[in-house]
Amino acid sequence: MTNSTLNKLYNNIKVFRKNKGYSQEKLAEKTGISVDYISLIECGKRTPSVKTIIKISEILEIDVYKFFI
């Protein structure tokens, strides 16, 4: 993935999380991912695996492709 695609992913995870009304803590609890890792993803310091992206999209009830547009 290109840097701009990754930046869209990081930002959109944060945007969709906030639109859902979830804190990082709540998203972490629902996905089984640590709060620290959620934070690192949203800050662009870690790139989640496809499995993690799918898990987050399921909890946020959005299609995966929307993270990239």
Rosetta silent file (secondary structure, phi, psi, omega in degrees, C-alpha in Angstrom):
SEQUENCE: MTNSTLNKLYNNIKVFRKNKGYSQEKLAEKTGISVDYISLIECGKRTPSVKTIIKISEILEIDVYKFFI
SCORE:     score description
SCORE:     0.000 S_00000001
   1 L     0.000  147.084  177.583    0.000    0.000    0.000 S_00000001
   2 L   -78.400  164.775  179.271    1.134    3.536   -0.657 S_00000001
   3 H   -61.379  -38.524 -179.141    1.677    6.042    2.111 S_00000001
   4 H   -68.174  -35.001  176.940   -1.433    7.994    1.123 S_00000001
   5 H   -66.168  -43.639  178.574   -3.520    4.812    1.236 S_00000001
   6 H   -64.570  -40.495  178.358   -2.142    3.953    4.660 S_00000001
   7 H   -62.555  -37.678  175.614   -2.782    7.482    5.901 S_00000001
   8 H   -62.474  -44.316  178.753   -6.407    7.181    4.763 S_00000001
   9 H   -57.829  -52.643 -177.838   -6.689    3.890    6.648 S_00000001
  10 H   -58.557  -48.810 -177.751   -5.261    5.324    9.874 S_00000001
  11 H   -65.399  -43.448 -175.996   -7.395    8.449    9.714 S_00000001
  12 H   -69.264  -32.395  174.247  -10.597    6.674    8.702 S_00000001
  13 H   -58.706  -45.950  179.843  -10.367    4.151   11.516 S_00000001
  14 H   -64.013  -45.887 -178.685  -10.289    7.102   13.906 S_00000001
  15 H   -61.730  -48.926 -178.886  -13.108    8.950   12.088 S_00000001
  16 H   -66.538  -34.707  176.695  -15.415    5.912   11.943 S_00000001
  17 H   -62.274  -47.777 -179.487  -14.641    5.067   15.587 S_00000001
  18 H   -66.214  -39.145  178.200  -15.596    8.559   16.686 S_00000001
  19 H   -61.634  -31.605  178.201  -18.694    8.572   14.449 S_00000001
  20 L   -78.110  -12.610 -179.500  -19.790    5.386   16.205 S_00000001
  21 L    83.421   19.285 -178.429  -19.287    7.143   19.548 S_00000001
  22 L   -96.834  138.430  168.615  -16.571    4.753   20.680 S_00000001
  23 L   -80.224  168.869  174.662  -13.510    5.709   22.677 S_00000001
  24 H   -60.818  -35.880 -179.744  -10.268    3.915   21.917 S_00000001
  25 H   -64.056  -43.297 -179.284  -10.886    1.954   25.099 S_00000001
  26 H   -67.013  -42.206  177.487  -14.323    0.808   23.982 S_00000001
  27 H   -62.402  -41.465  178.749  -13.072   -0.211   20.519 S_00000001
  28 H   -60.902  -44.444  179.768  -10.204   -2.094   22.158 S_00000001
  29 H   -61.712  -45.072 -176.592  -12.606   -3.919   24.464 S_00000001
  30 H   -71.442  -29.838 -178.048  -14.949   -4.907   21.635 S_00000001
  31 H   -95.162  -17.964 -175.300  -12.167   -6.065   19.287 S_00000001
  32 L    79.313   15.586  177.909   -9.854   -7.672   21.822 S_00000001
  33 L  -101.371  145.168 -178.580   -7.046   -5.391   20.624 S_00000001
  34 L   -68.352  152.084  177.040   -5.085   -3.393   23.189 S_00000001
  35 H   -59.760  -41.411  179.852   -5.788    0.305   23.633 S_00000001
  36 H   -59.270  -41.678 -179.179   -2.119    1.009   22.984 S_00000001
  37 H   -68.568  -40.423  175.745   -2.272   -0.793   19.633 S_00000001
  38 H   -57.879  -46.023  179.637   -5.455    1.074   18.604 S_00000001
  39 H   -61.161  -44.718  179.445   -3.670    4.319   19.446 S_00000001
  40 H   -63.255  -37.459  176.647   -0.580    3.338   17.471 S_00000001
  41 H   -63.104  -51.059 -176.390   -2.730    2.469   14.442 S_00000001
  42 H   -64.296  -28.163  177.787   -4.586    5.768   14.561 S_00000001
  43 L   -85.528   -4.831  179.340   -1.299    7.685   14.901 S_00000001
  44 L    78.600   19.221 -179.756    0.141    5.836   11.913 S_00000001
  45 L   -95.116  -12.161  175.832    2.885    4.162   13.906 S_00000001
  46 L  -139.295  142.897  176.420    1.620    0.620   13.291 S_00000001
  47 L  -105.932  120.146 -177.925   -0.064   -0.938   10.280 S_00000001
  48 L   -71.724  154.161  175.150   -2.745   -3.454   11.230 S_00000001
  49 L   -71.880  165.691  177.211   -2.985   -6.847    9.588 S_00000001
  50 H   -58.486  -41.446  178.976   -5.847   -7.612    7.224 S_00000001
  51 H   -59.038  -42.891  179.125   -7.403   -9.712    9.982 S_00000001
  52 H   -67.295  -41.471  177.696   -7.284   -6.755   12.378 S_00000001
  53 H   -60.203  -43.213  178.986   -8.736   -4.376    9.784 S_00000001
  54 H   -63.960  -43.913  179.909  -11.622   -6.796    9.214 S_00000001
  55 H   -59.963  -45.425  179.251  -12.216   -7.162   12.957 S_00000001
  56 H   -63.753  -42.990 -179.101  -12.333   -3.374   13.403 S_00000001
  57 H   -63.778  -37.283  178.346  -14.673   -2.949   10.422 S_00000001
  58 H   -64.402  -43.652 -179.605  -17.062   -5.568   11.814 S_00000001
  59 H   -67.001  -38.870  179.807  -17.227   -3.845   15.203 S_00000001
  60 H   -82.367   -5.203  177.976  -17.698   -0.428   13.589 S_00000001
  61 L    57.422   49.936  175.049  -20.280   -1.946   11.198 S_00000001
  62 L  -133.789  158.106  175.652  -18.727   -0.587    8.023 S_00000001
  63 L   -74.024  140.311 -176.923  -17.406   -2.163    4.846 S_00000001
  64 H   -54.335  -40.747 -175.240  -13.618   -2.558    4.854 S_00000001
  65 H   -60.106  -24.321 -178.708  -13.186   -0.640    1.603 S_00000001
  66 H   -67.717  -20.060  175.126  -14.525    2.513    3.255 S_00000001
  67 H   -66.737  -20.918 -171.894  -11.333    2.740    5.315 S_00000001
  68 H  -106.917    5.651  179.718   -9.462    3.398    2.066 S_00000001
  69 L  -117.204    0.000    0.000  -11.603    6.094    0.426 S_00000001
